Amino acid sequence: MQGGDTMALLNSLWPFVLMGGIFYFMLWKPQKKEQQKRQDLLNSLKEGDEIITIGGIYGKITAISEKRVKVEVAEGVVIEMARNAISGFQNPAKNS
C-alpha cells in the first residue's frame, strides 16, 4: 500500500467516525443519563410516597422490599407490584 492509498482510506473513514461521535452524544449519552435518573428515583422510594405506576395507577406506598412494593390505591385496597413498575411521584416538587 502506498502513502496515497493510506490517506484515501483514512479520509474515507472520517464520516463514519463523525457519525459514531454524533450517535454517542445525541443518543447514547442522554439515554444513560435518563437510566441513571430512573434508578435514582427507584432507590429513593420509601413508605408513604405517593406514586404513579407505568400503567397510570395512582397510589401510596405502604410497604417496600428490594423488588416489590405494596401500594394502597383506595382505602383498604392494597396491590403488590414490581418496584420497577413505578413511573414517578404524584407530586415531583414535594419529593425531589
DSSP file (Angstrom, degrees, kcal/mol; ACC not computed):
  #  RESIDUE AA STRUCTURE BP1 BP2  ACC     N-H-->O    O-->H-N    N-H-->O    O-->H-N    TCO  KAPPA ALPHA  PHI   PSI    X-CA   Y-CA   Z-CA
    1    1 A M              0   0    0      0, 0.0     2,-0.2     0, 0.0     0, 0.0   0.000 360.0 360.0 360.0 136.5    0.0    0.0    0.0
    2    2 A Q     >  -     0   0    0      1,-0.1     4,-1.9     0, 0.0     3,-0.2  -0.481 360.0-101.1 -96.7 169.4    1.4    3.4   -0.9
    3    3 A G  H  > S+     0   0    0      1,-0.2     4,-2.1     2,-0.2     5,-0.2   0.859 121.0  52.7 -58.3 -39.5    1.1    6.7    1.1
    4    4 A G  H  > S+     0   0    0      1,-0.2     4,-2.1     2,-0.2    -1,-0.2   0.871 107.8  51.3 -66.2 -37.1   -1.7    8.0   -1.2
    5    5 A D  H  > S+     0   0    0     -3,-0.2     4,-2.2     2,-0.2    -1,-0.2   0.892 109.2  50.7 -66.8 -39.1   -3.8    4.8   -0.7
    6    6 A T  H  X S+     0   0    0     -4,-1.9     4,-2.5     2,-0.2    -2,-0.2   0.917 110.9  48.1 -64.8 -43.7   -3.4    5.1    3.1
    7    7 A M  H  X S+     0   0    0     -4,-2.1     4,-2.7     1,-0.2    -1,-0.2   0.893 110.3  51.9 -64.5 -39.3   -4.6    8.7    3.1
    8    8 A A  H  X S+     0   0    0     -4,-2.1     4,-1.8     2,-0.2    -1,-0.2   0.901 110.4  49.1 -64.0 -39.9   -7.5    7.9    0.9
    9    9 A L  H  X S+     0   0    0     -4,-2.2     4,-1.0     2,-0.2    -2,-0.2   0.930 112.6  47.1 -64.2 -45.8   -8.5    5.1    3.3
   10   10 A L  H >X S+     0   0    0     -4,-2.5     4,-1.0     1,-0.2     3,-0.5   0.902 111.3  51.6 -63.5 -40.7   -8.2    7.5    6.3
   11   11 A N  H 3< S+     0   0    0     -4,-2.7     3,-0.3     1,-0.2    -1,-0.2   0.842 107.9  52.2 -65.1 -33.0  -10.2   10.2    4.5
   12   12 A S  H 3< S+     0   0    0     -4,-1.8     4,-0.4     1,-0.2    -1,-0.2   0.711 106.3  55.0 -77.1 -18.2  -13.0    7.7    3.7
   13   13 A L  H XX S+     0   0    0     -4,-1.0     4,-2.0    -3,-0.5     3,-0.6   0.716  86.1  81.6 -84.7 -21.9  -13.2    6.6    7.4
   14   14 A W  H 3X S+     0   0    0     -4,-1.0     4,-2.7    -3,-0.3     5,-0.2   0.870  87.1  54.4 -55.0 -42.8  -13.8   10.2    8.8
   15   15 A P  H 3> S+     0   0    0      0, 0.0     4,-2.4     0, 0.0    -1,-0.2   0.888 109.7  48.4 -60.3 -35.9  -17.5   10.2    8.0
   16   16 A F  H <> S+     0   0    0     -3,-0.6     4,-2.1    -4,-0.4    -2,-0.2   0.887 111.7  48.7 -70.4 -38.2  -18.0    7.0   10.0
   17   17 A V  H  X S+     0   0    0     -4,-2.0     4,-2.1     2,-0.2    -1,-0.2   0.919 112.8  48.7 -64.9 -43.5  -16.0    8.4   12.9
   18   18 A L  H  X S+     0   0    0     -4,-2.7     4,-2.4     2,-0.2    -2,-0.2   0.913 110.9  49.5 -62.7 -44.2  -18.1   11.6   12.8
   19   19 A M  H  X S+     0   0    0     -4,-2.4     4,-2.7    -5,-0.2    -1,-0.2   0.880 109.1  53.3 -64.0 -37.4  -21.3    9.6   12.7
   20   20 A G  H  X S+     0   0    0     -4,-2.1     4,-2.2     2,-0.2    -1,-0.2   0.908 109.6  48.3 -62.8 -41.9  -20.2    7.5   15.6
   21   21 A G  H  X S+     0   0    0     -4,-2.1     4,-2.4     2,-0.2     5,-0.2   0.909 112.4  48.0 -64.1 -43.1  -19.5   10.6   17.7
   22   22 A I  H  X S+     0   0    0     -4,-2.4     4,-2.3     1,-0.2     5,-0.4   0.923 110.6  52.2 -63.2 -44.1  -22.9   12.1   16.8
   23   23 A F  H  X>S+     0   0    0     -4,-2.7     4,-2.0     1,-0.2     5,-1.6   0.916 111.0  48.2 -57.4 -44.8  -24.6    8.8   17.7
   24   24 A Y  I  <>S+     0   0    0     -4,-2.2     5,-2.8     3,-0.2    -2,-0.2   0.950 117.1  39.2 -62.7 -50.9  -22.8    8.8   21.1
   25   25 A F  I  <5S+     0   0    0     -4,-2.4    -1,-0.2     1,-0.2    -2,-0.2   0.750 123.5  38.5 -77.2 -23.6  -23.6   12.4   22.1
   26   26 A M  I  <5S+     0   0    0     -4,-2.3    -1,-0.2    -5,-0.2    -2,-0.2   0.741 133.5  11.5 -98.2 -24.7  -27.2   12.5   20.7
   27   27 A L  I  X5S+     0   0    0     -4,-2.0     4,-1.5    -5,-0.4    -3,-0.2   0.779 125.0  40.9-118.0 -54.6  -28.5    9.1   21.6
   28   28 A W  I  ><S+     0   0    0     -5,-1.6     4,-2.3     2,-0.2     5,-0.2   0.932 112.8  49.0 -72.1 -47.7  -26.4    7.0   23.9
   29   29 A K  H  ><S+     0   0    0     -5,-2.8     4,-2.2     1,-0.2    -1,-0.2   0.924 112.7  47.0 -62.8 -46.9  -25.3    9.6   26.5
   30   30 A P  H  > S+     0   0    0      0, 0.0     4,-2.4     0, 0.0    -1,-0.2   0.882 111.2  53.5 -62.0 -35.2  -28.8   11.1   27.1
   31   31 A Q  H  X S+     0   0    0     -4,-1.5     4,-2.4     2,-0.2    -2,-0.2   0.916 108.6  48.5 -64.4 -42.4  -30.2    7.5   27.4
   32   32 A K  H  X S+     0   0    0     -4,-2.3     4,-2.2     2,-0.2    -1,-0.2   0.901 111.0  51.2 -62.3 -41.2  -27.6    6.7   30.1
   33   33 A K  H  X S+     0   0    0     -4,-2.2     4,-2.1     1,-0.2    -2,-0.2   0.909 110.5  48.3 -63.1 -42.9  -28.5    9.9   31.9
   34   34 A E  H  X S+     0   0    0     -4,-2.4     4,-2.3     2,-0.2    -2,-0.2   0.886 109.9  52.3 -65.5 -40.2  -32.2    9.0   31.8
   35   35 A Q  H  X S+     0   0    0     -4,-2.4     4,-2.4     1,-0.2    -2,-0.2   0.906 109.8  48.9 -62.1 -41.7  -31.4    5.5   33.1
   36   36 A Q  H  X S+     0   0    0     -4,-2.2     4,-2.3     2,-0.2    -2,-0.2   0.897 109.9  51.6 -65.7 -39.9  -29.4    6.9   36.0
   37   37 A K  H  X S+     0   0    0     -4,-2.1     4,-1.9     2,-0.2    -2,-0.2   0.909 111.5  47.3 -62.3 -43.0  -32.3    9.3   36.8
   38   38 A R  H  X S+     0   0    0     -4,-2.3     4,-2.5     2,-0.2    -2,-0.2   0.906 111.0  51.1 -65.7 -42.1  -34.8    6.5   36.8
   39   39 A Q  H  X S+     0   0    0     -4,-2.4     4,-2.2     1,-0.2    -2,-0.2   0.895 108.9  51.4 -63.3 -39.5  -32.5    4.3   39.0
   40   40 A D  H  X S+     0   0    0     -4,-2.3     4,-1.4     2,-0.2    -1,-0.2   0.896 109.2  51.4 -62.5 -40.4  -32.1    7.2   41.5
   41   41 A L  H  < S+     0   0    0     -4,-1.9     3,-0.5     1,-0.2     4,-0.5   0.946 111.3  46.4 -60.7 -49.4  -36.0    7.5   41.6
   42   42 A L  H >< S+     0   0    0     -4,-2.5     3,-0.7     1,-0.2    -2,-0.2   0.855 112.3  50.9 -64.4 -35.1  -36.4    3.8   42.3
   43   43 A N  H 3< S+     0   0    0     -4,-2.2    -1,-0.2     1,-0.2    -2,-0.2   0.754 106.7  55.2 -72.9 -23.7  -33.7    3.9   45.0
   44   44 A S  T 3< S+     0   0    0     -4,-1.4    -1,-0.2    -3,-0.5    -2,-0.2   0.477  79.3 121.0 -90.0  -1.6  -35.3    6.9   46.7
   45   45 A L    <   +     0   0    0     -3,-0.7     2,-0.3    -4,-0.5    -3,-0.0  -0.325  35.4 168.4 -64.5 142.6  -38.7    5.3   47.2
   46   46 A K    >   -     0   0    0     17,-0.0     3,-1.8    15,-0.0    15,-0.2  -0.965  43.0 -73.4-148.6 163.9  -39.9    5.0   50.8
   47   47 A E  T 3  S+     0   0    0     -2,-0.3    15,-0.2     1,-0.2     3,-0.1  -0.316 116.3  30.7 -59.6 138.9  -43.2    4.1   52.6
   48   48 A G  T 3  S+     0   0    0     13,-2.9    -1,-0.2     1,-0.3     2,-0.1   0.211  83.4 135.5  96.5 -14.7  -45.7    6.9   52.4
   49   49 A D    <   -     0   0    0     -3,-1.8    12,-2.6    11,-0.1     2,-0.6  -0.449  53.4-134.2 -67.3 137.3  -44.6    8.2   49.0
   50   50 A E  E     +A   60   0A   0     10,-0.2    40,-2.6    -2,-0.1    41,-0.5  -0.855  38.2 176.4 -94.2 121.5  -47.5    9.0   46.6
   51   51 A I  E     -AB  59  89A   0      8,-2.5     8,-2.0    -2,-0.6     2,-0.4  -0.703  32.0-136.7-126.1 169.1  -46.6    7.5   43.3
   52   52 A I  E     -AB  58  88A   0     36,-2.6    35,-2.6    -2,-0.2    36,-1.7  -0.991  24.9-140.8-123.6 135.2  -47.9    6.8   39.7
   53   53 A T  E >   - B   0  86A   0      4,-2.3     3,-1.7    -2,-0.4    33,-0.3  -0.438  28.6-105.9 -89.8 169.8  -47.3    3.5   38.1
   54   54 A I  T 3  S+     0   0    0     31,-2.8    32,-0.1     1,-0.3    -1,-0.1   0.684 122.8  57.9 -67.8 -15.7  -46.4    2.9   34.4
   55   55 A G  T 3  S-     0   0    0     30,-0.3    -1,-0.3     2,-0.1    31,-0.1   0.434 123.2-105.0 -91.4  -0.5  -50.0    1.8   34.0
   56   56 A G  S <  S+     0   0    0     -3,-1.7     2,-0.4     1,-0.3    -2,-0.1   0.608  70.7 145.5  90.2  12.7  -51.4    5.1   35.2
   57   57 A I        -     0   0    0      1,-0.0    -4,-2.3     2,-0.0     2,-0.4  -0.718  37.3-148.4 -87.5 131.6  -52.5    3.9   38.7
   58   58 A Y  E     +A   52   0A   0     -2,-0.4     2,-0.3    -6,-0.2    -6,-0.2  -0.781  34.9 132.5 -97.0 141.3  -52.1    6.4   41.5
   59   59 A G  E     -A   51   0A   0     -8,-2.0    -8,-2.5    -2,-0.4     2,-0.4  -0.975  49.7-101.6-169.9-177.5  -51.4    5.2   45.0
   60   60 A K  E     -AC  50  72A   0     12,-1.9    12,-3.2    -2,-0.3     2,-0.3  -0.984  36.5-117.4-125.3 130.2  -49.4    5.4   48.2
   61   61 A I  E     + C   0  71A   0    -12,-2.6   -13,-2.9    -2,-0.4    10,-0.3  -0.500  34.1 170.7 -70.0 126.3  -46.6    3.0   49.1
   62   62 A T  E     +     0   0A   0      8,-3.2     2,-0.3     1,-0.4     9,-0.2   0.673  68.6   9.6-107.0 -26.0  -47.4    1.0   52.2
   63   63 A A  E     - C   0  70A   0      7,-1.3     7,-2.8   -17,-0.1    -1,-0.4  -0.988  64.7-166.1-152.1 150.3  -44.5   -1.5   52.2
   64   64 A I  E     + C   0  69A   0     -2,-0.3     5,-0.2     5,-0.2     2,-0.2  -1.000   8.9 170.8-143.9 138.6  -41.4   -1.8   50.1
   65   65 A S        -     0   0    0      3,-3.0    -2,-0.0    -2,-0.4    18,-0.0  -0.685  54.0 -79.6-130.2-171.8  -38.8   -4.5   49.5
   66   66 A E  S    S+     0   0    0     -2,-0.2     3,-0.1     1,-0.2    -1,-0.0   0.894 124.5   9.9 -61.5 -41.7  -35.9   -5.0   47.2
   67   67 A K  S    S+     0   0    0     16,-0.1    16,-3.0     1,-0.1    17,-0.4   0.574 124.6  50.0-115.8 -13.3  -38.0   -6.0   44.1
   68   68 A R  E     - D   0  82A   0     14,-0.3    -3,-3.0    15,-0.1     2,-0.3  -0.896  53.2-164.5-131.1 156.5  -41.6   -5.3   45.1
   69   69 A V  E     -CD  64  81A   0     12,-2.6    12,-2.6    -2,-0.3     2,-0.5  -0.976  16.6-138.1-133.9 151.2  -43.8   -2.6   46.6
   70   70 A K  E     -CD  63  80A   0     -7,-2.8    -8,-3.2    -2,-0.3    -7,-1.3  -0.951  25.0-167.5-107.8 128.9  -47.3   -2.7   48.1
   71   71 A V  E     -CD  61  79A   0      8,-3.3     8,-2.9    -2,-0.5     2,-0.7  -0.964  18.6-141.5-123.6 128.0  -49.4    0.3   47.0
   72   72 A E  E     +CD  60  78A   0    -12,-3.2   -12,-1.9    -2,-0.5     6,-0.2  -0.797  23.5 173.7 -86.6 115.9  -52.7    1.4   48.5
   73   73 A V  E     +     0   0A   0      4,-2.2     2,-0.3    -2,-0.7    -1,-0.2   0.649  68.8   3.2 -99.6 -18.9  -54.8    2.5   45.6
   74   74 A A  E >  S- D   0  77A   0      3,-1.1     3,-2.5   -14,-0.1    -1,-0.3  -0.942 106.3 -60.5-154.0 167.6  -58.0    3.1   47.5
   75   75 A E  T 3  S-     0   0    0     -2,-0.3     3,-0.1     1,-0.3    -2,-0.0  -0.360 126.1  -2.2 -59.2 117.5  -59.0    2.9   51.2
   76   76 A G  T 3  S+     0   0    0     -2,-0.2     2,-0.7     1,-0.2    -1,-0.3   0.441 106.6 113.1  81.8   0.0  -58.3   -0.7   52.2
   77   77 A V  E <   +D   74   0A   0     -3,-2.5    -4,-2.2     2,-0.0    -3,-1.1  -0.910  40.5 175.1-110.4 110.3  -57.2   -1.8   48.7
   78   78 A V  E     -D   72   0A   0     -2,-0.7     2,-0.3    -6,-0.2    -6,-0.2  -0.953   7.7-170.3-118.2 129.9  -53.6   -2.7   48.5
   79   79 A I  E     -D   71   0A   0     -8,-2.9    -8,-3.3    -2,-0.5     2,-0.4  -0.893  14.9-138.7-116.9 150.2  -51.9   -4.1   45.4
   80   80 A E  E     +D   70   0A   0     -2,-0.3     2,-0.3   -10,-0.2   -10,-0.2  -0.898  31.9 161.9-107.7 136.1  -48.4   -5.6   45.2
   81   81 A M  E     -D   69   0A   0    -12,-2.6   -12,-2.6    -2,-0.4     2,-0.1  -0.933  44.2 -78.8-146.5 167.5  -46.3   -4.8   42.1
   82   82 A A  E >   -D   68   0A   0     -2,-0.3     3,-1.8   -14,-0.2   -14,-0.3  -0.443  38.6-127.6 -67.4 142.0  -42.8   -4.9   40.8
   83   83 A R  G >  S+     0   0    0    -16,-3.0     3,-1.4     1,-0.3   -15,-0.1   0.863 108.4  58.8 -60.0 -37.2  -40.7   -1.9   42.1
   84   84 A N  G 3  S+     0   0    0    -17,-0.4    -1,-0.3     1,-0.3   -16,-0.1   0.454  86.5  78.8 -77.0   2.9  -39.7   -1.0   38.5
   85   85 A A  G <  S+     0   0    0     -3,-1.8   -31,-2.8   -32,-0.1     2,-0.5   0.422  70.6 103.8 -84.6   1.4  -43.4   -0.6   37.6
   86   86 A I  E <   -B   53   0A   0     -3,-1.4   -33,-0.3   -33,-0.3     3,-0.1  -0.733  49.7-173.7 -88.4 128.4  -43.3    2.8   39.3
   87   87 A S  E     -     0   0A   0    -35,-2.6     2,-0.3    -2,-0.5   -34,-0.2   0.839  54.2 -59.8 -89.3 -38.4  -43.2    5.7   36.9
   88   88 A G  E     -B   52   0A   0    -36,-1.7   -36,-2.6   -47,-0.0    -1,-0.3  -0.982  62.8 -55.4 176.6-173.4  -42.7    8.6   39.2
   89   89 A F  E     -B   51   0A   0     -2,-0.3   -38,-0.3   -38,-0.2     4,-0.1  -0.618  35.6-131.9 -89.1 150.2  -44.1   10.6   42.1
   90   90 A Q  S    S+     0   0    0    -40,-2.6   -39,-0.1     1,-0.3    -1,-0.1   0.881 107.9  28.7 -66.6 -37.2  -47.5   12.2   42.1
   91   91 A N  S >> S-     0   0    0    -41,-0.5     4,-1.4     1,-0.1     3,-0.8  -0.784  73.0-178.6-124.7  85.8  -46.1   15.5   43.3
   92   92 A P  H 3> S+     0   0    0      0, 0.0     4,-1.1     0, 0.0    -1,-0.1   0.816  79.8  58.2 -58.1 -33.8  -42.5   15.6   42.0
   93   93 A A  H 34 S+     0   0    0      1,-0.2     3,-0.2     2,-0.2    -2,-0.0   0.871 106.4  49.2 -65.1 -36.1  -41.7   19.0   43.6
   94   94 A K  H <4 S+     0   0    0     -3,-0.8    -1,-0.2     1,-0.2    -4,-0.0   0.855 116.8  40.4 -70.1 -36.2  -42.6   17.6   47.1
   95   95 A N  H  <        0   0    0     -4,-1.4    -1,-0.2     1,-0.2    -2,-0.2   0.454 360.0 360.0 -97.3  -1.7  -40.4   14.5   46.7
   96   96 A S     <        0   0    0     -4,-1.1    -1,-0.2    -3,-0.2    -2,-0.1   0.480 360.0 360.0 -95.9 360.0  -37.3   16.0   44.9
